[in-house]
Amino acid sequence: MLESGAGDTQEGHACPRPPAPREYALVQHRYTLLEHVGDPHEWRFTWAINDDVTLNSTCGFCHRTGLRLTYEVIRGCEALWICQSCVGRYPIGADIDGDQMSPTAARAYVHGLTARLKQQTCKDIIHRVKDSWSDADIEEVAVYFDRNLQLSPQRAARLFSTLVEMGEETNARVFEVQTRSNAHQQEFGELAEADRRLVWIALSPQQRRRLASLGFAPAGTLVRRPPRMALRLSAPRMPALTEAASINPKRKL
């Protein structure tokens, strides 16, 4: 895991210390910039990305917690690690070999780096398990992921149970589990209760709602439904007709 050098010095000048906890009281909601950040345009990407498989990282811009991915940005001798939301929200400076990039181009470049890193992280975890855990099922999981870059419910259950046995701190949400097809949905439903609970952790809210509607949610699991929007009908643009209309109306005298 990468670490920032926010406390280092440059040319004999001490860098500003990280903000005190009381400064976080200035945050009204999770997307509000902390006061010490200043103008986001003054910061620049270093292209370093931290992939925290324990989901315990924090954004240095908005103090959002429970993050997997954070991106290093610098301003002079200061360095912060920021979340994907802040990357997409603010015009952070960027260049490659001295060539300046627009905010749109920088976000697209970050997106590509992120996708490759996430896939590589998952692949590294699976192969580390395979190398230290002699099991034909794990060998098959590794082959499947290399081909599909995702896990089927059955293979996810096998991998997650092995990670638990090994005492790994990897969060299951690091992996993507296939549930779009009817076959994969049925595969999930046929898992043992304990295995369904393991795989459930890795599923998105949309996946959970779909599987719950099929009766496959683990026992005792509460699935939140999205709030319904009240439909407000606008007033009619034309008044209602009070009498039948005719094709050739007669002129009234």
Backbone as CSV, one residue per row, in Angstrom:
resi,resn,N_x,N_y,N_z,CA_x,CA_y,CA_z,C_x,C_y,C_z
1,MET,0.841,-1.194,0.000,0.000,0.000,0.000,0.873,1.238,0.000
2,LEU,0.460,2.207,-0.761,1.248,3.412,-0.882,0.973,4.328,0.284
3,GLU,1.945,5.140,0.619,1.794,6.099,1.702,2.201,7.466,1.199
4,SER,1.512,8.494,1.669,1.834,9.848,1.234,2.974,10.402,2.070
5,GLY,3.603,11.454,1.539,4.689,12.093,2.263,4.306,13.472,2.735
6,ALA,3.079,13.601,3.259,2.567,14.919,3.614,3.380,15.576,4.717
7,GLY,4.111,14.773,5.504,4.852,15.374,6.601,6.301,15.657,6.274
8,ASP,6.737,15.438,5.010,8.130,15.659,4.632,8.409,17.145,4.506
9,THR,9.670,17.453,4.305,10.067,18.844,4.099,10.684,18.981,2.732
10,GLN,10.683,20.203,2.223,11.244,20.483,0.912,12.035,21.770,0.985
11,GLU,13.315,21.700,0.618,14.212,22.850,0.595,14.247,23.529,1.967
12,GLY,14.208,22.698,3.047,14.371,23.240,4.373,13.133,23.863,4.975
13,HIS,12.006,23.879,4.236,10.787,24.472,4.749,9.847,23.369,5.187
14,ALA,9.330,23.507,6.369,8.411,22.489,6.889,7.070,22.591,6.189
15,CYS,6.521,21.446,5.797,5.208,21.425,5.168,4.134,21.600,6.232
16,PRO,2.984,22.130,5.859,1.884,22.262,6.827,1.483,20.898,7.355
17,ARG,1.165,20.841,8.645,0.750,19.602,9.260,-0.658,19.250,8.837
18,PRO,-1.055,17.976,8.917,-2.436,17.604,8.600,-3.407,18.359,9.496
19,PRO,-4.635,18.589,9.020,-5.594,19.362,9.802,-5.954,18.676,11.101
20,ALA,-6.204,19.473,12.125,-6.616,18.931,13.418,-8.020,18.373,13.308
21,PRO,-8.376,17.418,14.185,-9.715,16.829,14.118,-10.840,17.849,14.204
22,ARG,-10.608,18.939,14.944,-11.685,19.920,15.077,-12.019,20.573,13.739
23,GLU,-11.058,20.532,12.798,-11.306,21.142,11.501,-12.391,20.395,10.739
24,TYR,-12.541,19.100,11.045,-13.545,18.301,10.356,-14.958,18.747,10.702
25,ALA,-15.088,19.513,11.792,-16.415,20.021,12.158,-16.925,21.005,11.125
26,LEU,-16.039,21.528,10.292,-16.448,22.464,9.256,-17.165,21.767,8.114
27,VAL,-17.101,20.447,8.076,-17.720,19.703,6.981,-19.215,19.568,7.247
28,GLN,-20.022,20.090,6.364,-21.462,20.007,6.532,-22.023,18.720,5.943
29,HIS,-21.419,18.235,4.885,-21.778,16.931,4.332,-20.537,16.361,3.680
30,ARG,-20.604,15.116,3.271,-19.386,14.404,2.908,-18.709,14.932,1.650
31,TYR,-19.393,15.771,0.858,-18.781,16.280,-0.351,-18.314,17.723,-0.208
32,THR,-18.296,18.244,1.018,-17.804,19.590,1.255,-16.288,19.545,1.431
33,LEU,-15.597,20.438,0.732,-14.145,20.491,0.863,-13.758,20.951,2.265
34,LEU,-12.742,20.303,2.826,-12.186,20.764,4.092,-11.470,22.096,3.869
35,GLU,-11.417,22.914,4.916,-10.907,24.278,4.785,-9.463,24.322,4.313
36,HIS,-8.634,23.355,4.748,-7.213,23.406,4.410,-6.944,23.098,2.943
37,VAL,-7.958,22.580,2.219,-7.746,22.198,0.816,-7.587,23.419,-0.068
38,GLY,-8.390,24.452,0.187,-8.318,25.647,-0.640,-8.892,25.406,-2.017
39,ASP,-8.222,25.944,-3.041,-8.678,25.811,-4.422,-8.216,24.462,-4.987
40,PRO,-9.139,23.564,-5.372,-8.730,22.248,-5.909,-7.850,22.350,-7.145
41,HIS,-7.979,23.466,-7.883,-7.188,23.618,-9.107,-5.698,23.761,-8.811
42,GLU,-5.362,24.094,-7.571,-3.949,24.238,-7.205,-3.269,22.878,-7.003
43,TRP,-4.056,21.821,-6.921,-3.510,20.481,-6.698,-3.306,19.768,-8.024
44,ARG,-2.347,18.809,-8.037,-2.039,18.080,-9.263,-1.942,16.587,-8.956
45,PHE,-2.336,15.804,-9.939,-2.224,14.350,-9.810,-0.767,13.913,-9.896
46,THR,-0.408,12.907,-9.105,0.889,12.244,-9.272,0.718,10.930,-10.014
47,TRP,-0.547,10.512,-10.228,-0.937,9.248,-10.866,-0.700,8.043,-9.962
48,ALA,-0.360,8.272,-8.699,-0.262,7.164,-7.747,-1.657,6.856,-7.212
49,ILE,-1.989,5.576,-7.146,-3.303,5.132,-6.666,-3.097,4.114,-5.560
50,ASN,-3.838,4.264,-4.475,-3.784,3.324,-3.366,-5.037,2.449,-3.403
51,ASP,-4.858,1.135,-3.536,-5.970,0.193,-3.550,-6.007,-0.515,-2.199
52,ASP,-6.868,-0.034,-1.315,-6.971,-0.556,0.049,-8.043,-1.643,0.094
53,VAL,-7.631,-2.913,0.100,-8.584,-4.022,0.046,-9.322,-4.215,1.362
54,THR,-8.932,-3.470,2.405,-9.672,-3.536,3.674,-10.749,-2.452,3.765
55,LEU,-10.788,-1.552,2.778,-11.771,-0.475,2.710,-11.727,0.416,3.948
56,ASN,-10.508,0.835,4.313,-10.336,1.663,5.511,-9.661,2.999,5.224
57,SER,-9.608,3.404,3.963,-8.951,4.668,3.628,-9.918,5.840,3.772
58,THR,-9.338,7.055,3.855,-10.110,8.277,4.063,-9.691,9.325,3.036
59,CYS,-10.648,10.102,2.551,-10.362,11.144,1.567,-9.813,12.388,2.260
60,GLY,-8.706,12.919,1.735,-8.098,14.117,2.305,-8.787,15.400,1.891
61,PHE,-9.697,15.342,0.915,-10.448,16.521,0.485,-11.757,16.672,1.259
62,CYS,-12.528,15.581,1.366,-13.863,15.674,1.946,-14.038,14.834,3.206
63,HIS,-13.012,14.086,3.587,-13.017,13.249,4.788,-14.019,12.093,4.699
64,ARG,-14.360,11.695,3.501,-15.201,10.513,3.346,-14.387,9.288,3.763
65,THR,-15.012,8.375,4.483,-14.307,7.223,5.027,-14.782,5.918,4.380
66,GLY,-14.129,4.810,4.759,-14.516,3.497,4.257,-14.222,3.308,2.790
67,LEU,-13.121,3.866,2.310,-12.813,3.863,0.882,-11.880,2.726,0.506
68,ARG,-12.042,2.263,-0.725,-11.091,1.310,-1.296,-10.007,2.046,-2.075
69,LEU,-10.392,2.926,-2.971,-9.441,3.589,-3.864,-9.263,5.055,-3.487
70,THR,-8.006,5.480,-3.385,-7.686,6.889,-3.198,-6.545,7.260,-4.145
71,TYR,-6.494,8.547,-4.501,-5.572,9.034,-5.526,-4.706,10.147,-4.931
72,GLU,-3.406,10.071,-5.169,-2.504,11.058,-4.590,-2.511,12.342,-5.413
73,VAL,-2.656,13.463,-4.723,-2.533,14.783,-5.342,-1.567,15.599,-4.496
74,ILE,-0.868,16.521,-5.138,0.136,17.318,-4.433,-0.070,18.799,-4.715
75,ARG,0.390,19.606,-3.750,0.429,21.063,-3.900,1.698,21.513,-3.203
76,GLY,2.721,21.820,-4.002,4.011,22.129,-3.404,4.547,20.903,-2.691
77,CYS,4.823,21.031,-1.397,5.335,19.907,-0.632,4.225,19.158,0.101
78,GLU,2.974,19.575,-0.085,1.848,18.885,0.539,1.369,17.739,-0.351
79,ALA,0.881,16.704,0.263,0.320,15.565,-0.466,-0.919,15.068,0.262
80,LEU,-1.954,14.766,-0.505,-3.189,14.207,0.050,-3.633,13.036,-0.818
81,TRP,-4.424,12.166,-0.220,-5.040,11.059,-0.958,-6.538,11.316,-0.982
82,ILE,-7.129,11.377,-2.175,-8.522,11.791,-2.299,-9.357,10.687,-2.948
83,CYS,-10.673,10.779,-2.772,-11.580,9.730,-3.230,-11.975,9.916,-4.693
84,GLN,-12.645,8.905,-5.246,-13.093,8.948,-6.633,-14.111,10.056,-6.853
85,SER,-14.966,10.314,-5.872,-15.966,11.368,-6.018,-15.300,12.731,-6.193
86,CYS,-14.275,13.009,-5.404,-13.576,14.289,-5.525,-12.783,14.371,-6.824
87,VAL,-12.262,13.245,-7.281,-11.562,13.214,-8.571,-12.509,13.636,-9.688
88,GLY,-13.740,13.141,-9.630,-14.703,13.469,-10.669,-15.356,14.821,-10.503
89,ARG,-15.277,15.390,-9.302,-16.003,16.624,-9.017,-15.169,17.880,-9.230
90,TYR,-13.857,17.826,-9.010,-13.048,19.041,-9.000,-12.012,19.046,-10.130
91,PRO,-11.692,20.236,-10.678,-10.742,20.361,-11.794,-9.293,20.311,-11.313
92,ILE,-8.832,19.147,-10.972,-7.469,18.982,-10.467,-6.491,18.988,-11.645
93,GLY,-5.352,19.663,-11.448,-4.364,19.762,-12.504,-3.743,18.415,-12.839
94,ALA,-3.318,18.267,-14.098,-2.732,16.996,-14.528,-1.854,17.213,-15.744
95,ASP,-0.801,16.428,-15.831,0.053,16.446,-17.020,0.759,15.102,-17.140
96,ILE,1.187,14.785,-18.346,1.990,13.592,-18.624,3.219,14.047,-19.393
97,ASP,4.372,13.848,-18.790,5.644,14.273,-19.402,5.616,15.751,-19.767
98,GLY,5.002,16.563,-18.905,4.973,18.003,-19.133,3.846,18.500,-19.998
99,ASP,3.110,17.594,-20.659,1.977,17.993,-21.493,0.729,18.114,-20.632
100,GLN,0.172,19.321,-20.586,-0.988,19.579,-19.757,-2.214,18.833,-20.293
101,MET,-3.062,18.405,-19.367,-4.284,17.682,-19.723,-5.491,18.462,-19.225
102,SER,-6.564,18.409,-19.984,-7.813,19.026,-19.546,-8.412,18.182,-18.427
103,PRO,-9.297,18.747,-17.609,-9.939,17.947,-16.556,-10.636,16.710,-17.097
104,THR,-11.273,16.825,-18.260,-11.956,15.668,-18.854,-10.966,14.580,-19.229
105,ALA,-9.856,14.976,-19.856,-8.836,13.998,-20.249,-8.196,13.364,-19.018
106,ALA,-7.981,14.162,-17.972,-7.371,13.638,-16.744,-8.283,12.595,-16.098
107,ARG,-9.582,12.869,-16.055,-10.518,11.905,-15.461,-10.562,10.621,-16.260
108,ALA,-10.520,10.745,-17.584,-10.523,9.550,-18.434,-9.263,8.719,-18.198
109,TYR,-8.130,9.392,-18.030,-6.873,8.690,-17.773,-6.907,7.996,-16.418
110,VAL,-7.448,8.684,-15.408,-7.585,8.089,-14.075,-8.499,6.875,-14.135
111,HIS,-9.576,6.973,-14.908,-10.515,5.851,-15.025,-9.821,4.620,-15.585
112,GLY,-8.990,4.823,-16.607,-8.263,3.691,-17.187,-7.285,3.075,-16.196
113,LEU,-6.544,3.917,-15.473,-5.615,3.409,-14.466,-6.349,2.632,-13.381
114,THR,-7.512,3.157,-12.989,-8.285,2.524,-11.919,-8.782,1.145,-12.330
115,ALA,-9.331,1.040,-13.528,-9.863,-0.242,-13.996,-8.774,-1.306,-14.034
116,ARG,-7.590,-0.926,-14.543,-6.495,-1.903,-14.620,-6.000,-2.293,-13.230
117,LEU,-5.931,-1.321,-12.322,-5.449,-1.617,-10.971,-6.414,-2.536,-10.231
118,LYS,-7.717,-2.285,-10.340,-8.704,-3.118,-9.656,-8.637,-4.561,-10.137
119,GLN,-8.515,-4.746,-11.435,-8.400,-6.103,-11.976,-7.124,-6.783,-11.499
120,GLN,-6.022,-6.037,-11.503,-4.756,-6.617,-11.085,-4.767,-6.967,-9.608
121,THR,-5.393,-6.113,-8.799,-5.482,-6.389,-7.362,-6.228,-7.689,-7.107
122,CYS,-7.379,-7.862,-7.753,-8.167,-9.093,-7.579,-7.376,-10.309,-8.048
123,LYS,-6.705,-10.157,-9.179,-5.915,-11.275,-9.710,-4.784,-11.638,-8.740
124,ASP,-4.128,-10.638,-8.170,-3.038,-10.899,-7.230,-3.540,-11.624,-5.983
125,ILE,-4.706,-11.217,-5.480,-5.270,-11.868,-4.294,-5.566,-13.334,-4.577
126,ILE,-6.210,-13.598,-5.697,-6.581,-14.981,-6.044,-5.346,-15.848,-6.215
127,HIS,-4.342,-15.332,-6.897,-3.143,-16.138,-7.135,-2.321,-16.299,-5.854
128,ARG,-2.386,-15.333,-4.959,-1.721,-15.499,-3.670,-2.389,-16.614,-2.862
129,VAL,-3.710,-16.661,-2.913,-4.436,-17.739,-2.241,-4.106,-19.075,-2.882
130,LYS,-4.078,-19.104,-4.194,-3.789,-20.340,-4.914,-2.408,-20.882,-4.578
131,ASP,-1.431,-19.986,-4.458,-0.062,-20.407,-4.188,0.130,-20.914,-2.754
132,SER,-0.714,-20.441,-1.833,-0.533,-20.825,-0.434,-1.579,-21.816,0.055
133,TRP,-2.525,-22.180,-0.806,-3.635,-23.052,-0.398,-3.846,-24.097,-1.488
134,SER,-3.376,-25.288,-1.247,-3.461,-26.356,-2.247,-4.899,-26.865,-2.334
135,ASP,-5.593,-26.448,-3.383,-6.998,-26.818,-3.543,-7.355,-26.714,-5.023
136,ALA,-7.920,-27.782,-5.581,-8.280,-27.786,-7.000,-9.366,-26.754,-7.298
137,ASP,-10.257,-26.522,-6.335,-11.322,-25.541,-6.545,-10.751,-24.141,-6.694
138,ILE,-9.744,-23.803,-5.906,-9.127,-22.484,-6.006,-8.379,-22.344,-7.327
139,GLU,-7.769,-23.427,-7.793,-7.135,-23.401,-9.115,-8.167,-23.038,-10.186
140,GLU,-9.356,-23.624,-10.078,-10.409,-23.365,-11.061,-10.918,-21.938,-10.938
141,VAL,-10.994,-21.406,-9.696,-11.390,-20.014,-9.484,-10.410,-19.071,-10.179
142,ALA,-9.128,-19.339,-10.066,-8.102,-18.501,-10.693,-8.236,-18.506,-12.209
143,VAL,-8.460,-19.688,-12.773,-8.620,-19.796,-14.233,-9.861,-19.027,-14.679
144,TYR,-10.950,-19.162,-13.929,-12.213,-18.496,-14.285,-12.052,-16.980,-14.243
145,PHE,-11.400,-16.467,-13.184,-11.245,-15.022,-13.079,-10.340,-14.486,-14.183
146,ASP,-9.274,-15.196,-14.512,-8.378,-14.750,-15.576,-9.115,-14.601,-16.899
147,ARG,-10.138,-15.425,-17.102,-10.898,-15.390,-18.357,-12.018,-14.364,-18.333
148,ASN,-12.635,-14.151,-17.176,-13.849,-13.338,-17.103,-13.706,-12.033,-16.328
149,LEU,-12.649,-11.916,-15.518,-12.413,-10.733,-14.678,-13.548,-10.505,-13.672
150,GLN,-14.367,-11.518,-13.472,-15.420,-11.525,-12.460,-15.522,-12.936,-11.905
151,LEU,-16.345,-13.095,-10.870,-16.546,-14.405,-10.275,-18.011,-14.794,-10.362
152,SER,-18.267,-16.057,-10.632,-19.628,-16.563,-10.534,-19.961,-16.724,-9.052
153,PRO,-21.234,-16.798,-8.675,-21.576,-16.942,-7.257,-20.908,-18.142,-6.584
154,GLN,-20.880,-19.284,-7.263,-20.283,-20.478,-6.667,-18.790,-20.307,-6.442
155,ARG,-18.104,-19.738,-7.411,-16.656,-19.544,-7.279,-16.344,-18.450,-6.259
156,ALA,-17.192,-17.433,-6.201,-17.002,-16.392,-5.183,-17.137,-16.979,-3.774
157,ALA,-18.126,-17.853,-3.595,-18.316,-18.479,-2.284,-17.102,-19.301,-1.893
158,ARG,-16.530,-20.019,-2.841,-15.353,-20.845,-2.538,-14.162,-19.977,-2.178
159,LEU,-13.952,-18.897,-2.927,-12.829,-18.008,-2.641,-13.009,-17.308,-1.299
160,PHE,-14.201,-16.778,-1.050,-14.434,-16.015,0.178,-14.298,-16.898,1.418
161,SER,-14.780,-18.123,1.343,-14.651,-19.024,2.492,-13.187,-19.360,2.756
162,THR,-12.396,-19.474,1.690,-10.969,-19.743,1.854,-10.256,-18.548,2.467
163,LEU,-10.623,-17.332,2.042,-10.031,-16.123,2.619,-10.314,-16.041,4.115
164,VAL,-11.524,-16.437,4.515,-11.871,-16.435,5.930,-11.017,-17.447,6.687
165,GLU,-10.850,-18.638,6.105,-10.037,-19.671,6.747,-8.585,-19.235,6.885
166,MET,-8.099,-18.471,5.906,-6.711,-18.017,5.938,-6.511,-16.813,6.858
167,GLY,-7.604,-16.207,7.308,-7.483,-15.021,8.154,-7.163,-13.768,7.375
168,GLU,-7.452,-13.754,6.074,-7.195,-12.579,5.250,-8.146,-11.451,5.615
169,GLU,-7.660,-10.212,5.548,-8.484,-9.051,5.870,-9.133,-8.448,4.624
170,THR,-8.983,-9.098,3.487,-9.557,-8.582,2.246,-11.076,-8.512,2.354
171,ASN,-11.653,-7.360,1.998,-13.096,-7.198,2.008,-13.675,-7.815,0.733
172,ALA,-14.762,-8.570,0.863,-15.351,-9.257,-0.294,-15.816,-8.286,-1.367
173,ARG,-16.103,-7.035,-0.989,-16.586,-6.058,-1.972,-15.526,-5.658,-2.989
174,VAL,-14.307,-6.103,-2.783,-13.253,-5.860,-3.764,-13.568,-6.580,-5.074
175,PHE,-14.299,-7.685,-5.006,-14.580,-8.514,-6.179,-15.972,-8.226,-6.745
176,GLU,-16.106,-8.419,-8.058,-17.399,-8.313,-8.717,-17.940,-9.719,-8.960
177,VAL,-19.213,-9.910,-8.617,-19.849,-11.222,-8.740,-20.932,-11.143,-9.812
178,GLN,-20.957,-12.114,-10.689,-21.921,-12.145,-11.786,-23.294,-12.616,-11.290
179,THR,-24.308,-11.792,-11.527,-25.682,-12.196,-11.173,-26.691,-11.767,-12.237
180,ARG,-26.213,-11.279,-13.385,-27.139,-10.737,-14.386,-27.952,-11.834,-15.063
181,SER,-27.328,-12.937,-15.394,-28.035,-13.997,-16.130,-28.904,-14.823,-15.194
182,ASN,-29.923,-15.454,-15.754,-30.783,-16.346,-14.969,-29.984,-17.491,-14.376
183,ALA,-29.001,-17.978,-15.140,-28.190,-19.102,-14.667,-27.409,-18.722,-13.411
184,HIS,-26.823,-17.521,-13.403,-26.057,-17.087,-12.237,-26.976,-16.776,-11.055
185,GLN,-28.167,-16.277,-11.330,-29.115,-16.029,-10.247,-29.537,-17.344,-9.591
186,GLN,-29.804,-18.347,-10.403,-30.164,-19.651,-9.864,-28.985,-20.284,-9.127
187,GLU,-27.790,-20.057,-9.652,-26.583,-20.575,-8.997,-26.442,-19.990,-7.596
188,PHE,-26.734,-18.689,-7.475,-26.686,-18.069,-6.153,-27.745,-18.680,-5.242
189,GLY,-28.955,-18.860,-5.761,-30.034,-19.402,-4.952,-29.785,-20.816,-4.472
190,GLU,-28.959,-21.564,-5.195,-28.672,-22.950,-4.824,-27.518,-23.071,-3.833
191,LEU,-26.873,-21.959,-3.493,-25.786,-22.010,-2.523,-26.333,-22.311,-1.130
192,ALA,-25.490,-22.888,-0.301,-25.857,-23.091,1.096,-26.029,-21.737,1.768
193,GLU,-26.804,-21.704,2.841,-27.096,-20.445,3.525,-25.822,-19.702,3.919
194,ALA,-24.851,-20.408,4.463,-23.603,-19.764,4.891,-22.861,-19.167,3.706
195,ASP,-22.867,-19.856,2.566,-22.183,-19.345,1.381,-22.903,-18.130,0.800
196,ARG,-24.238,-18.156,0.837,-24.981,-16.994,0.345,-24.671,-15.752,1.181
197,ARG,-24.503,-15.936,2.474,-24.158,-14.800,3.335,-22.787,-14.234,2.974
198,LEU,-21.846,-15.103,2.663,-20.510,-14.644,2.281,-20.553,-13.842,0.985
199,VAL,-21.268,-14.363,-0.006,-21.324,-13.705,-1.312,-22.164,-12.433,-1.240
200,TRP,-23.175,-12.418,-0.389,-24.064,-11.256,-0.255,-23.293,-9.987,0.038
201,ILE,-22.211,-10.100,0.798,-21.399,-8.934,1.164,-20.849,-8.230,-0.071
202,ALA,-20.510,-9.003,-1.100,-19.869,-8.442,-2.286,-20.857,-7.847,-3.282
203,LEU,-22.151,-8.032,-3.087,-23.149,-7.613,-4.071,-23.519,-6.145,-3.921
204,SER,-23.869,-5.534,-5.034,-24.337,-4.149,-5.020,-25.786,-4.109,-4.550
205,PRO,-26.288,-2.928,-4.145,-27.694,-2.829,-3.742,-28.653,-3.310,-4.826
206,GLN,-28.343,-3.013,-6.093,-29.209,-3.458,-7.185,-29.228,-4.983,-7.292
207,GLN,-28.057,-5.605,-7.157,-27.995,-7.064,-7.201,-28.778,-7.673,-6.040
208,ARG,-28.660,-7.094,-4.875,-29.360,-7.620,-3.707,-30.871,-7.545,-3.884
209,ARG,-31.346,-6.408,-4.408,-32.785,-6.265,-4.596,-33.315,-7.300,-5.593
210,ARG,-32.560,-7.527,-6.658,-32.991,-8.496,-7.652,-33.045,-9.899,-7.063
211,LEU,-32.022,-10.309,-6.363,-31.984,-11.646,-5.784,-33.019,-11.802,-4.669
212,ALA,-33.244,-10.724,-3.926,-34.262,-10.774,-2.875,-35.647,-10.952,-3.480
213,SER,-35.882,-10.318,-4.639,-37.190,-10.463,-5.286,-37.435,-11.890,-5.767
214,LEU,-36.354,-12.653,-5.941,-36.471,-14.056,-6.346,-36.529,-14.986,-5.141
215,GLY,-36.453,-14.406,-3.942,-36.509,-15.208,-2.732,-35.181,-15.818,-2.339
216,PHE,-34.065,-15.248,-2.825,-32.745,-15.833,-2.587,-31.949,-15.095,-1.517
217,ALA,-32.520,-14.074,-0.887,-31.771,-13.343,0.139,-31.542,-14.243,1.345
218,PRO,-30.370,-14.150,1.979,-30.126,-14.941,3.195,-31.175,-14.644,4.255
219,ALA,-31.471,-15.616,5.088,-32.496,-15.461,6.122,-32.176,-14.293,7.041
220,GLY,-33.179,-13.491,7.342,-33.003,-12.366,8.249,-32.402,-11.135,7.622
221,THR,-32.159,-11.164,6.302,-31.540,-10.025,5.629,-32.594,-8.989,5.261
222,LEU,-32.322,-7.726,5.568,-33.214,-6.636,5.189,-32.669,-5.973,3.934
223,VAL,-33.505,-5.840,2.930,-33.106,-5.228,1.667,-33.835,-3.908,1.517
224,ARG,-33.085,-2.831,1.414,-33.689,-1.509,1.278,-34.116,-1.282,-0.161
225,ARG,-35.306,-0.790,-0.305,-35.803,-0.440,-1.630,-35.598,1.051,-1.860
226,PRO,-35.302,1.446,-3.114,-35.111,2.876,-3.376,-36.395,3.641,-3.115
227,PRO,-36.307,4.886,-2.616,-37.521,5.662,-2.348,-38.286,5.948,-3.625
228,ARG,-39.596,5.885,-3.523,-40.430,6.174,-4.680,-40.653,7.673,-4.805
229,MET,-40.557,8.152,-6.038,-40.772,9.570,-6.287,-42.247,9.828,-6.507
230,ALA,-42.778,10.823,-5.819,-44.178,11.179,-6.004,-44.352,11.872,-7.353
231,LEU,-45.325,11.421,-8.122,-45.571,11.974,-9.448,-46.566,13.117,-9.340
232,ARG,-46.145,14.284,-9.747,-47.022,15.452,-9.703,-47.412,15.817,-11.122
233,LEU,-48.695,15.765,-11.395,-49.191,16.102,-12.720,-49.374,17.608,-12.832
234,SER,-48.865,18.152,-13.904,-49.035,19.584,-14.116,-50.457,19.868,-14.590
235,ALA,-50.856,21.121,-14.479,-52.190,21.506,-14.923,-52.307,21.332,-16.425
236,PRO,-53.486,20.936,-16.922,-53.645,20.751,-18.371,-53.446,22.062,-19.112
237,ARG,-52.826,21.955,-20.276,-52.571,23.159,-21.061,-53.835,23.663,-21.748
238,MET,-54.782,22.738,-22.011,-56.038,23.122,-22.659,-57.189,22.836,-21.702
239,PRO,-58.195,23.690,-21.659,-59.349,23.422,-20.802,-60.112,22.215,-21.300
240,ALA,-60.756,21.532,-20.380,-61.542,20.364,-20.769,-62.710,20.795,-21.630
241,LEU,-63.059,19.933,-22.624,-64.184,20.224,-23.509,-65.492,20.048,-22.758
242,THR,-66.401,20.966,-22.949,-67.711,20.877,-22.294,-68.788,20.413,-23.249
243,GLU,-68.453,20.359,-24.535,-69.424,19.869,-25.521,-68.689,19.157,-26.623
244,ALA,-69.389,18.306,-27.324,-68.778,17.524,-28.393,-68.307,18.430,-29.514
245,ALA,-67.141,18.108,-30.078,-66.610,18.893,-31.194,-67.056,18.268,-32.502
246,SER,-67.267,19.093,-33.497,-67.668,18.594,-34.822,-66.632,18.980,-35.842
247,ILE,-66.591,18.252,-36.959,-65.599,18.528,-37.999,-65.886,19.837,-38.695
248,ASN,-67.145,20.098,-38.973,-67.538,21.330,-39.651,-68.485,22.095,-38.758
249,PRO,-67.947,22.780,-37.764,-68.850,23.488,-36.847,-69.601,24.596,-37.538
250,LYS,-70.878,24.805,-37.100,-71.691,25.892,-37.663,-71.414,27.172,-36.908
251,ARG,-71.367,28.253,-37.679,-71.121,29.538,-37.041,-72.362,29.962,-36.269
252,LYS,-72.166,30.435,-35.061,-73.291,30.913,-34.256,-73.697,32.310,-34.684
253,LEU,-74.972,32.518,-34.828,-75.524,33.813,-35.221,-75.742,34.687,-34.009
